Amino acid sequence: MPPQEKAPPGLEGRANPAFVGDGAKPKPDETAFDFDDLFEHIGDFGYYQVFLFLMMIPFAFFVAWVYFSQIFITLVPERHWCWVPELANLTVEERIALAIPPDGDVLDRCHVYDVNFTDLVARGVARSDPAWSKVPCRHGWEYNTTEVPYSTIATEQNWVCDDAALPSTAQSIFFCGAILGGLVFGWIADRMGRIPALVGTNVVGFFGGMATTFCTSFWSFAACRFLVGMAFDNCFTMMYILVLEYVGPKWRTFVANMSIAIFFTFAASILPYIAIYSNGWKMLCYYTSAPLALAVLTPWIVPESARWLASKGKFDKSIGILRKFERVNRKDVEPKVYEEFRASCVRVQQAEACQENYTVLDLFKTPRLRRITLILVVLWMAISLVFDGHVRNVGTLGLDIFLTFTVASATEFPADTFLTLVLDVWGRRWLCCGSMVVSGVFSLLATVVPLGVPSATLAICGRFAINISYNIGLQYAAELLPTVVRAQGVALIHIMGYVASIVAPFVVYLANVDLALPLLILGVLGVVGGVLALFLPETLDQELPQTLQDGENFGLDQKMWDFPCVKRKEPPPAEFRRAPSTGSSLRASVRGEARSSMINSGRSSVRSRKRSVCDA
């Protein structure tokens, strides 16, 4: 089972009766034994958990390379011009001086002078006359290999000028594959287990990446990238969820953040130099796709989700895995602990069988919950578009794309570290608003400074800020949406983010019209999205909504300008008060739940932590 829905703070991990749903009353003679209660017996971050944390490294590399490799296999140098076979014996400078018209301060990429070059060379003419007529390129293009020192599929297929939008189109098709992959592998994860889904998504990415090397046309390339897109996100998310399920609450913040901040960031930062070392787009595909095949070894190394096994009634297998944690972590657990766990799982299954089914449409039936849901959808779409736009816009900043990409990717580490330190102090709403607005402002400023170091520095600052927003977004949604429809609601928001990412490559393509346009659009979206976040309730130190009515009423007592550091609310009643030091663990658990919800979208209703069977 995915990281379980959190009980109201204060009831988490304690022997308290749980909520049974709308109007149901807890049974006083029953106590809850939650999965998290096991960690005090088997160890919350022992040797086995450390091993699993390190096993996240290859999968973090896989998702970074699946996501970013297409940038480097479709790169086109900024400086390219028409190829003129008659001038093959001249130097590059001589060919440009005689055959290529100027286009302002740069060379015309798509036109050549319509003259007899053989005759001009014979007569000793060395420079062009601007009065000569121009025609589109007839014999292909020449590319500046000092900018991109290897061939790409875009340069081999000449995806420039009239075909310049093809790389952007292929990237959009990649995200279409991601939508299908999320649905397919989400279904597999829920029906067959996390390990089959993890292996399956990486194997599809492997075949898609390797097949890319045989592509000789745009449509074959697009089909292969669709397959690779099916692996995106899930090739890491499944492992991410598994590890979060197996670490104790107080360690989840570290695991949730540092696995991305360290492993993912490092993989993304070295990718440009793998591309240079590969010395060709096909070898780059081999280097970044072949390792995904290692995922077939996962069933022999990584245990299946004990929570998922328990949710399917496979209690013996679940307890067998927990006993392995006990042995490796050098613990001694009494048999009655596992019996209590088994009994608790049975009660949960009985409660779920009685639970009313809800659909995502229930989020739109009441006015306030409908408004919150729509704001979350639009906000996440803006975050996704701005984030992906910054990722792909590094080639238009006037500096070396390989170095710029590395520096921009490295901003993920300080962004995650900063977020870990302040999110449970400053809250979600103002931090989301502030980071998006800062990203927007830096992006807008980058359009009014000279191209090169000034614009690149400001754009990278914008990337740093949107990294923070990105890491808040889905967690914020998981905390705001009611438990009974949380999985479906987060899945809807996640898919709409993919829809926005489909548009992002075309926003970056607008640099062919004006270099400032992409950053201008990203800047405006950042500011608007940041302001929009202020219309959401704050969730820090709040009881998370369980029912639809809870969601409708959530935050009614809050004002727009409330800020957690300035104005603290009255403490909740003692029976609902958060236990000390659980803030960060709750946050990390909900973050894991958010990612779990992404892959669990096929369920008719979310599993919530029920603590008693239905009343007869």
C-alpha positions, 0 to 999 in steps of 0.5 A: 500500500502507498504511504498511508493517509495521515491521521489528524496530527496528534493521532498519528502513530498513537493508540487512538481510535481513528475517524471512520468517516462522515458522522461515524464514531470511533469505537472506544474498545479498539486501538489502532496499530499503524504501520509507522508503529512498527518502526520502533521495533524494526528500526526507523533508519537502520542498516537496511534503510540506509541500503535502500536509500543508497539504492535510490541512486541509480533510479535518480540517475535514470529519471534525470537522464530520461527527462533531460537527455532529449535536450542534448540529442536535439541541440542545434548550434545557434550559429548555422548557415546554408551550405554551398557546395560550390564553395567547398574549397574555401574556408568557413570565413570565406564561404560566409563572407561570400554566400551568407546574407547578414540578419541584423547582428547575426547571420541569416540561418535560412537564406543564401544569395541567389548568384553563380558562385562558381563564376564569382570565385573564378572572377576573384570576388571575395565579398557579397553585395547586399543588393543580391537577391536571396533564396532559401537554402538549397543544399542543407546547412553548415553548423558551428561545431565549436558550440555543440562539438558533436552531431545531433539528430537535429543537425543530421536531419536539418531540423532548422528554419521551416523544420525548427519546431520539430524538436519542440514537437518531439518533446511535447510528444514525450510528455504525452507518453508521460501521461499514458505511462502514469496511467498504465504503470499506476494501474500496474503498481496498484494491481501487481505491486510496486516492483513490477511497475518499477521494472516495467517502466524502466524497461520501457524507457530502455527499449525506447531509448535504444530504439531512438538510435535507429531513427531516420525520420522525425516520426520514428524519433517521435514514436521512440520519445513517446515510449521514453516519455512513458518511463518519465517520473515513474522510473524513479517515483516507484522507488521513491515511494518504496523507500519512504514507506520503509523509513521512520517518520522522523527520517522521511524529510531527509530521505524525501529531500536529499534523494532528489537534492543529491542524487538527481542533481548530480545526475543532471549536472554531469549529463552535459559532459556525458554528451560531450564525451559521447561525441555523437547523439547515438552514443549519448542515447546508449549511455543514458538508456542502457543503464535502465536495463539494470532495473530487471535486477530489482526484484532480487535486491529491493523488497516489495512494499509491505504496505501494499502486500498487507493491503492485498491481504498478503500478510505473511509476505508482508511480515516476512519482509518486516522480519528481514528488516528486523534481522538486518537492523539487529533488532528483536521483535516479539511475535505479538507485535506482528500479530497486532499488525496483522489484526490491524490490517484486517480491520482496515480492510473491513473498514474499506469494504464499507467505505463510500466511494467518491470520485474526483467530480465530488471536488467540484460540487461545492463552491469553496472546494471547487475554487480551491481545486481549480486554483490548485490545478492552474497553480500546478500548471503554471509551476510545471510550465515555468519549471520546464520552460527554464530547463529548456531555455538554457540554450538561448541565454547567450552562454555555453549551454553545457556549463549553463545547464550544469549551473542551473541544474545545481540550483536544485541542491540549495533549493531543496536544502532551503525548503527543508529548513523553512517550509515548516516555519514559513508555511506553504502559501507564502513560500509558494507565492514568494518563490514563484513571484521571485522566479517571475521577477528574475525572469522579467529582469533577464529580458532587459539586461544584456544577453550573456552573463547578466541575463543568464545569471538572472535566469538561473536565479529564476530557476532556483526560485521555481525549484522551490515552488515545484517541490511545494506544489504537489505536497500543498495539493495533497494537504488541501484536498480531502482524504476521501478524494486525495489520490484522485485529486492529486492525480488530476493535478499531476496530469494537468501539469503534464499538459502544461509541460506539453506547451513548454517546448513551444514557449521556448521555441518563441526564442526564434521570434524574439530571444526575450519572449520565453523569459517574458512569458515565464516571468508573467506566469511566475508572478501571476501564479504566485499571486494565485497561491495567496487565495489558498488556505495555509496548511501548516499546523492545521488538521488535514481535511478528511471528508468533503465537508472538511475540505469545504470548511478548511481555512474559513477562519484564515485571512489572506494576509495571515503569516505563520511567523507573525500570527500563530493561531490558538492551539487546537483542542488537546485531543487533536493537538499535534504530537511534538516534533512531528511537523517535518515527518508529517510533511515528508509523509504527505509528500510521499503520499502525493507522489504515491497518488500520482501513480495510484490514479486508477483507484475509484477512491483513496485508501484512508486510515480507518480504525474500526469496522463499519457499524452493523 
